[in-house]
Amino acid sequence: MPQRPALLIVDDDELIVETLSALLEADFTILTAPTRRQAVDQVRALSAPPPLALVDLGLPPVPHRADEGFALIGDLLAHAPQMQIIVLSGQSEEGNARHARTLGALEFVAKPADPAYLRKILQDALDAARAVPGARATDGGLIGVSPVMLTVLDRIEQFADAPFPILIEGESGAGKERVAKQLHAASTRRERPFLTLNCAAIAPTLIEAALFGHARGAFTGAAGQRAGYFEEAGDGCLLLDEIGELPLELQPKLLRVLENGEFQRVGETQTRISRARVLAATNRDLRAEVHAGRFRADLYHRLSVFTLRVPPLRELGRDRLLLLDHFRARFAAQTRQPAFTLDETARSLWLDYDFPGNVRELKNIVIRLQTKHPGTTVDAALLTDELDRDHRTSAPPKAPTTTLDAFDTRVSEATAQLQTDPAFSLDDALKTQERAYVEAALRLADGNVSKAARLLGINRTTLYNRMDTLGLPRPQGSPVQ
């Protein structure tokens, strides 16, 4: 008999816990806890965290407020990022529901809940939580079976408790922040704060105060003293995202913190000590930035004691299907709609597409498909509508050539043709080339003239005129001019 999946119920009302346990014990192995601390301790004591949690927001010591429930969502996801959390609460104000989802809860259900509806929500959440066979989805909180992704997961395990900085490199949208959070969650600092400062999102004049804090009156608008990120992180972890954007004049101060932990608040002379572990993330080539004089070499070498490269999605092969399954199940559960499916042509297109926006783009495509086509089979034409038309496939790039090289090659080809074909006609050659491109675009667009025109970079009316000139039939229902 297959083992029942575990469900953690966190609620301080004994009657509600008993009722839920009796209702759900036929489908789940029930674990219970009345407080945030007991819930976290119980999950940490398990060899594998439960895939599902049913959490009340109003927990001791302040059951009339939602603070403990919100904090518990963060605690559970920090330890088990793949856990699917459903909030079941009498504090059902829209603001609470929205904030719970922002923190990572999958769904918000108001008390009292219909038993059949609650079972369906839990089953949908379980479908989203289950890892695809062969994939690692718990070590590092990332999904993958490809060698490059398994290497990332191995590196996370190796580097998690190292006391040195780690430089996380990767393209935009590849999941650098997710990797940083997993490094923290896998470390012995997991109970400590995890803070993120995006160096590109703060004005250069304010970054120093944000990092190190400031004294009262240190600058215009500094009405009081304030701690910075290094102090707030305490013994936890500080992620400096987009580190390549850090102003050059501030880099020596960051280097000093990394070397001996020392820093000063803006406007103070008192030296403070930081014990935070520093991670840095960038989508830039910092070695090139060093050579260009835009990034200090000594800071680069201090940050990159360990380097962890997050691969772009185009290198992950069939992991793209695992991510599709993961996000599709998740958003189907959120929208309470049956999941869409891809037919064989769409699956082939999905695997050929290079996802220039990486996981962030894939996730957004899944959201749009689930919203537009719930419960239906999506073909290649429908999927093409959601893809970046300038990045259709993941074919290996051709060897780089200069514009002059490419032009010289075409001139050589033209010379050879003119020398060997006495009946050559420039008009015929151009018409043949044009017809080939038009027919190719129409095939890619499955006869949709508007899509074909976008592929060719012309408007629809111009394409109709070209089709008429080339003797190509118009699709039925096309306007006659």
Legacy VTK file of the C-alpha trace (Angstrom):
# vtk DataFile Version 3.0
C-alpha trace
ASCII
DATASET POLYDATA
POINTS 481 float
0.000 0.000 0.000
1.537 3.358 -1.006
2.593 5.629 1.813
0.306 8.587 2.430
1.891 12.018 1.926
2.531 14.044 5.073
0.450 17.105 5.915
1.489 19.550 8.633
-1.434 21.306 10.367
-0.495 24.359 12.448
-3.354 25.719 14.569
-3.706 26.411 18.296
-7.412 25.501 18.372
-7.529 21.858 19.491
-11.072 21.329 18.211
-10.168 22.547 14.731
-7.051 20.361 14.676
-9.051 17.286 15.727
-11.724 18.000 13.117
-9.209 18.504 10.323
-7.257 15.414 11.331
-10.388 13.246 11.262
-11.395 14.727 7.926
-8.041 14.259 6.204
-6.338 11.278 7.864
-7.598 8.879 5.191
-5.587 10.756 2.559
-2.636 12.135 4.522
-0.271 11.338 7.370
-1.170 14.135 9.772
1.426 16.118 11.725
0.235 18.867 14.085
1.724 21.802 15.976
0.021 24.588 17.954
2.748 27.243 17.597
5.243 28.560 15.080
8.248 27.346 17.102
6.902 23.817 17.519
6.038 23.632 13.825
9.538 24.688 12.768
11.205 22.335 15.259
9.071 19.429 14.071
9.903 20.034 10.393
13.624 20.297 11.128
13.558 17.050 13.071
12.180 15.130 10.094
14.470 13.413 7.597
12.301 14.851 4.804
9.956 17.838 5.216
6.242 17.317 4.553
5.191 18.420 1.060
2.088 20.210 2.389
1.254 22.532 5.275
-2.109 23.891 6.424
-1.357 27.023 8.455
-3.473 29.343 10.581
-2.345 32.970 10.748
-3.496 33.700 14.306
-0.947 31.803 16.392
0.375 32.304 19.944
1.613 34.466 21.506
-0.530 36.971 19.544
-3.466 34.902 18.163
-5.513 38.026 17.445
-2.922 39.152 14.883
-1.428 37.533 11.762
2.246 38.204 12.517
3.175 34.716 13.724
1.452 33.047 10.786
3.246 35.285 8.313
6.579 34.569 9.997
5.855 30.826 9.928
5.336 30.881 6.152
8.828 32.337 5.742
10.351 29.876 8.222
8.857 26.836 6.512
9.856 27.937 3.013
13.388 28.793 4.155
13.788 25.213 5.350
11.772 23.495 2.604
11.347 25.732 -0.478
9.260 23.107 -2.306
6.662 22.899 0.469
3.189 23.978 -0.643
1.537 26.096 2.068
-2.216 26.645 2.266
-3.378 29.256 4.758
-6.622 28.296 6.556
-7.563 31.252 8.699
-10.440 33.194 10.182
-8.424 36.373 9.611
-9.572 36.426 6.011
-9.154 40.101 5.155
-8.031 40.608 1.565
-4.819 42.250 2.753
-3.875 39.168 4.765
-4.606 36.879 1.828
-2.535 39.015 -0.518
0.399 39.239 1.889
0.355 35.490 2.547
0.618 34.807 -1.186
3.403 37.378 -1.490
5.360 35.494 1.172
4.981 32.270 -0.789
1.709 30.672 0.336
0.021 28.795 -2.485
-3.566 29.455 -1.453
-5.664 31.247 1.174
-8.851 29.550 2.445
-11.208 31.299 4.854
-12.633 29.477 7.870
-14.965 27.638 7.933
-13.975 25.719 4.789
-16.074 23.267 2.807
-14.475 19.812 3.337
-14.714 18.783 -0.333
-13.199 22.073 -1.440
-10.391 21.770 1.105
-9.567 18.233 -0.083
-9.398 19.467 -3.695
-7.092 22.359 -2.763
-4.775 19.989 -0.920
-4.732 17.464 -3.763
-3.943 20.194 -6.300
-1.181 21.457 -4.016
0.199 17.946 -3.683
0.384 17.649 -7.466
2.418 20.866 -7.488
4.710 19.617 -4.713
5.581 16.235 -6.162
8.940 16.224 -7.905
9.227 14.702 -11.336
10.848 11.214 -11.104
14.617 11.438 -11.400
14.723 15.137 -10.601
16.356 16.614 -7.550
13.969 19.177 -6.166
14.792 19.392 -2.481
18.588 19.816 -2.391
18.847 23.525 -3.022
15.148 23.966 -3.797
15.816 23.777 -7.520
14.474 21.277 -10.030
16.706 19.451 -12.456
18.160 16.246 -13.820
20.609 17.791 -16.285
24.316 17.430 -15.422
24.816 21.189 -15.162
21.917 21.592 -12.718
23.036 18.613 -10.637
26.453 20.275 -10.452
24.841 23.455 -9.111
22.999 21.449 -6.441
26.219 19.682 -5.459
28.043 23.010 -5.177
25.292 24.383 -2.940
25.796 21.476 -0.556
29.585 21.918 -0.619
29.609 25.700 -0.120
26.647 26.080 2.250
28.650 26.292 5.474
31.877 27.759 4.132
32.585 31.033 5.987
33.837 32.767 2.851
31.996 34.951 0.311
30.483 33.321 -2.758
30.096 35.021 -6.133
26.983 33.784 -7.960
27.180 34.423 -11.697
24.453 34.012 -14.269
22.206 35.686 -16.786
19.196 37.744 -15.770
16.302 35.527 -14.764
18.418 32.383 -14.355
17.672 32.037 -10.625
20.670 33.571 -8.864
18.629 34.787 -5.905
17.002 31.354 -5.561
20.472 29.787 -5.416
21.533 32.320 -2.777
18.481 31.541 -0.646
19.210 27.844 -0.920
22.817 28.366 0.153
21.434 30.067 3.255
18.694 27.466 3.870
21.239 24.632 3.631
23.620 26.287 6.101
23.754 26.339 9.892
22.782 30.018 9.679
19.331 29.114 8.353
17.614 30.420 11.505
19.299 33.790 11.094
18.102 36.607 8.811
18.532 36.502 5.053
18.606 40.007 3.562
18.971 41.151 -0.046
20.198 44.524 -1.279
19.928 45.181 -5.004
22.813 47.505 -5.797
21.152 48.560 -9.066
17.863 49.556 -7.406
19.234 52.235 -5.066
20.642 55.604 -6.039
24.472 55.562 -5.839
24.405 58.332 -3.245
22.234 56.232 -0.913
23.922 52.832 -1.170
26.539 53.553 1.506
23.906 54.505 4.068
21.796 51.504 3.081
24.718 49.123 3.580
26.320 50.574 6.694
23.620 52.739 8.275
23.853 56.384 9.212
23.912 58.735 12.191
21.342 61.426 12.821
22.049 64.463 10.649
24.600 62.610 8.516
22.926 63.992 5.394
19.808 65.904 4.398
16.771 63.938 5.477
18.593 61.822 8.087
16.249 62.748 10.939
17.445 59.874 13.116
20.090 57.199 13.287
19.522 53.965 11.415
21.223 50.596 11.106
22.224 49.356 7.677
21.979 45.963 6.027
25.201 44.667 7.556
23.894 45.323 11.072
20.383 44.078 10.332
21.743 40.821 8.919
23.460 40.068 12.243
24.842 36.516 12.153
22.760 35.754 9.075
23.352 36.233 5.391
23.491 39.327 3.175
23.057 38.989 -0.581
24.464 41.881 -2.594
22.566 41.505 -5.845
23.855 43.168 -9.034
27.202 43.722 -7.324
28.661 44.960 -10.612
26.607 48.139 -10.171
28.317 49.070 -6.897
29.948 52.515 -7.298
33.717 52.345 -7.625
34.280 54.809 -4.778
32.312 52.593 -2.358
34.130 49.376 -3.226
37.085 49.915 -0.797
34.623 50.144 2.117
32.973 46.889 1.112
36.407 45.292 0.769
37.238 46.366 4.325
34.123 44.639 5.677
34.974 41.476 3.795
38.580 41.521 5.026
38.060 42.169 8.752
34.350 42.817 9.315
34.888 46.500 10.136
32.621 49.326 8.984
31.309 52.683 10.141
27.889 54.231 9.843
27.763 57.311 7.653
28.418 60.316 9.918
30.032 58.278 12.720
33.617 57.509 13.744
32.773 54.446 15.811
33.931 51.203 14.225
31.398 48.391 14.182
31.866 44.713 13.390
29.772 42.669 10.981
29.441 38.904 11.371
27.175 38.434 8.348
28.021 35.981 5.624
28.197 37.819 2.285
26.962 36.464 -1.031
27.190 38.495 -4.231
25.322 38.011 -7.498
25.923 39.481 -10.923
24.893 39.085 -14.548
28.033 40.923 -15.646
31.440 39.506 -16.459
33.302 40.996 -13.502
36.673 39.943 -14.912
35.971 42.146 -17.928
34.814 44.924 -15.585
38.130 44.664 -13.715
40.102 44.928 -16.968
37.997 47.941 -17.969
38.755 49.656 -14.651
35.135 49.655 -13.493
35.579 47.108 -10.704
38.440 46.716 -8.244
40.568 43.634 -8.780
41.140 43.119 -5.036
37.391 43.229 -4.331
36.709 40.809 -7.170
39.240 38.314 -5.827
37.823 38.653 -2.298
34.244 38.089 -3.470
35.099 35.154 -5.708
36.757 32.876 -3.148
34.036 30.506 -4.345
32.236 31.059 -7.639
28.946 29.400 -8.474
27.662 29.697 -12.035
23.916 29.429 -12.544
23.399 28.032 -16.057
21.014 29.693 -18.517
17.874 27.745 -19.323
19.004 26.959 -22.868
21.727 24.711 -21.386
19.336 22.649 -19.268
17.845 20.385 -21.942
14.780 18.505 -20.712
14.835 20.378 -17.405
12.683 22.837 -19.319
9.913 20.222 -19.274
10.374 19.643 -15.538
10.017 23.367 -14.915
6.967 23.439 -17.171
5.353 20.649 -15.118
6.279 22.347 -11.843
4.903 25.791 -12.655
1.873 24.428 -14.532
0.749 22.401 -11.500
1.401 25.361 -9.220
-0.597 27.893 -11.214
-3.388 25.452 -12.007
-3.825 25.044 -8.260
-3.757 28.802 -7.716
-6.316 29.535 -10.433
-8.448 26.484 -9.547
-8.585 25.628 -13.242
-7.572 22.390 -14.964
-4.035 22.524 -16.305
-3.306 23.030 -19.997
-1.257 20.476 -21.924
1.138 20.772 -24.853
0.735 18.613 -27.938
3.792 17.010 -29.531
4.483 19.940 -31.860
4.313 22.397 -28.964
6.535 20.210 -26.760
9.103 20.088 -29.545
8.941 23.868 -29.908
9.258 24.234 -26.116
12.466 22.187 -26.135
13.858 24.108 -29.146
13.152 27.564 -27.732
16.141 29.148 -25.988
14.222 31.195 -23.328
16.351 34.360 -23.448
14.658 35.500 -20.215
15.498 32.152 -18.570
13.343 30.793 -15.718
11.618 34.135 -15.204
10.425 34.101 -18.822
9.401 30.424 -18.656
7.346 31.085 -15.548
5.555 34.028 -17.180
4.810 31.991 -20.317
3.253 29.259 -18.160
1.132 31.870 -16.349
-0.182 33.227 -19.659
-0.901 29.774 -21.101
-2.700 28.661 -17.939
-4.758 31.852 -17.893
-5.679 31.768 -21.594
-6.010 28.022 -22.199
-7.003 26.192 -18.969
-7.834 22.556 -19.552
-7.051 22.684 -23.272
-4.318 21.294 -25.502
-1.926 23.982 -26.698
-0.424 23.504 -30.154
2.666 25.073 -31.685
0.721 28.009 -33.121
-0.746 28.995 -29.744
2.610 28.554 -28.043
4.363 30.643 -30.704
2.141 33.590 -29.752
3.753 33.612 -26.302
7.390 33.385 -27.404
9.858 36.133 -28.205
9.872 36.074 -31.999
13.481 37.268 -32.102
14.658 34.205 -30.151
12.781 31.235 -31.604
15.168 28.327 -31.184
18.170 27.307 -29.179
20.265 26.327 -32.205
23.976 26.773 -31.513
25.195 30.189 -32.601
27.219 30.331 -35.759
30.861 31.188 -35.551
31.135 34.933 -35.131
31.800 36.825 -38.323
32.084 40.489 -39.021
29.646 42.267 -41.303
32.485 42.686 -43.800
33.243 38.932 -43.730
29.582 38.080 -44.377
29.372 40.588 -47.229
32.571 39.265 -48.826
31.145 35.725 -48.682
27.960 36.794 -50.445
29.951 38.654 -53.097
32.001 35.512 -53.754
28.855 33.408 -54.088
27.295 35.946 -56.451
30.469 36.079 -58.556
30.484 32.302 -58.936
26.832 32.234 -59.973
27.237 35.006 -62.555
30.250 33.214 -64.074
28.498 29.853 -64.369
24.878 30.792 -65.199
24.544 32.665 -68.537
20.734 32.847 -68.131
20.921 34.520 -64.727
18.182 37.085 -64.010
18.468 39.365 -61.003
14.666 39.870 -60.883
14.064 36.111 -60.854
16.692 35.524 -58.173
15.239 38.186 -55.885
11.696 36.922 -56.473
12.746 33.333 -55.634
14.446 34.488 -52.450
11.449 36.597 -51.447
9.007 33.753 -52.124
11.076 31.377 -49.977
10.996 33.754 -47.004
7.263 34.440 -47.357
6.396 30.749 -47.583
8.663 29.943 -44.628
6.986 32.626 -42.495
3.503 31.404 -43.435
4.443 27.840 -42.503
5.866 28.903 -39.150
2.687 30.896 -38.497
0.400 28.045 -39.673
-1.113 30.313 -42.327
-1.790 33.218 -39.960
-0.866 36.255 -42.074
-0.555 38.639 -39.102
1.959 36.343 -37.382
3.855 35.780 -40.633
4.096 39.527 -41.175
5.580 39.949 -37.690
8.159 37.274 -38.445
9.142 39.097 -41.640
9.234 42.503 -39.985
6.592 44.035 -42.314
2.981 44.988 -41.855
0.089 42.738 -42.884
-1.010 44.870 -45.844
2.497 44.771 -47.303
2.582 41.000 -46.933
-0.747 40.623 -48.755
0.650 42.723 -51.616
3.816 40.589 -51.753
1.731 37.390 -51.792
-0.357 38.716 -54.693
2.753 39.704 -56.635
4.348 36.290 -56.028
1.159 34.445 -56.979
0.685 32.925 -53.528
-2.931 32.168 -52.543
-4.470 34.149 -49.727
-5.967 32.257 -46.780
-9.772 32.074 -46.741
-11.400 35.127 -45.191
-8.499 37.435 -46.079
-9.472 40.959 -47.125
-9.559 41.745 -50.840
-7.930 45.023 -51.856
LINES 1 482
481 0 1 2 3 4 5 6 7 8 9 10 11 12 13 14 15 16 17 18 19 20 21 22 23 24 25 26 27 28 29 30 31 32 33 34 35 36 37 38 39 40 41 42 43 44 45 46 47 48 49 50 51 52 53 54 55 56 57 58 59 60 61 62 63 64 65 66 67 68 69 70 71 72 73 74 75 76 77 78 79 80 81 82 83 84 85 86 87 88 89 90 91 92 93 94 95 96 97 98 99 100 101 102 103 104 105 106 107 108 109 110 111 112 113 114 115 116 117 118 119 120 121 122 123 124 125 126 127 128 129 130 131 132 133 134 135 136 137 138 139 140 141 142 143 144 145 146 147 148 149 150 151 152 153 154 155 156 157 158 159 160 161 162 163 164 165 166 167 168 169 170 171 172 173 174 175 176 177 178 179 180 181 182 183 184 185 186 187 188 189 190 191 192 193 194 195 196 197 198 199 200 201 202 203 204 205 206 207 208 209 210 211 212 213 214 215 216 217 218 219 220 221 222 223 224 225 226 227 228 229 230 231 232 233 234 235 236 237 238 239 240 241 242 243 244 245 246 247 248 249 250 251 252 253 254 255 256 257 258 259 260 261 262 263 264 265 266 267 268 269 270 271 272 273 274 275 276 277 278 279 280 281 282 283 284 285 286 287 288 289 290 291 292 293 294 295 296 297 298 299 300 301 302 303 304 305 306 307 308 309 310 311 312 313 314 315 316 317 318 319 320 321 322 323 324 325 326 327 328 329 330 331 332 333 334 335 336 337 338 339 340 341 342 343 344 345 346 347 348 349 350 351 352 353 354 355 356 357 358 359 360 361 362 363 364 365 366 367 368 369 370 371 372 373 374 375 376 377 378 379 380 381 382 383 384 385 386 387 388 389 390 391 392 393 394 395 396 397 398 399 400 401 402 403 404 405 406 407 408 409 410 411 412 413 414 415 416 417 418 419 420 421 422 423 424 425 426 427 428 429 430 431 432 433 434 435 436 437 438 439 440 441 442 443 444 445 446 447 448 449 450 451 452 453 454 455 456 457 458 459 460 461 462 463 464 465 466 467 468 469 470 471 472 473 474 475 476 477 478 479 480
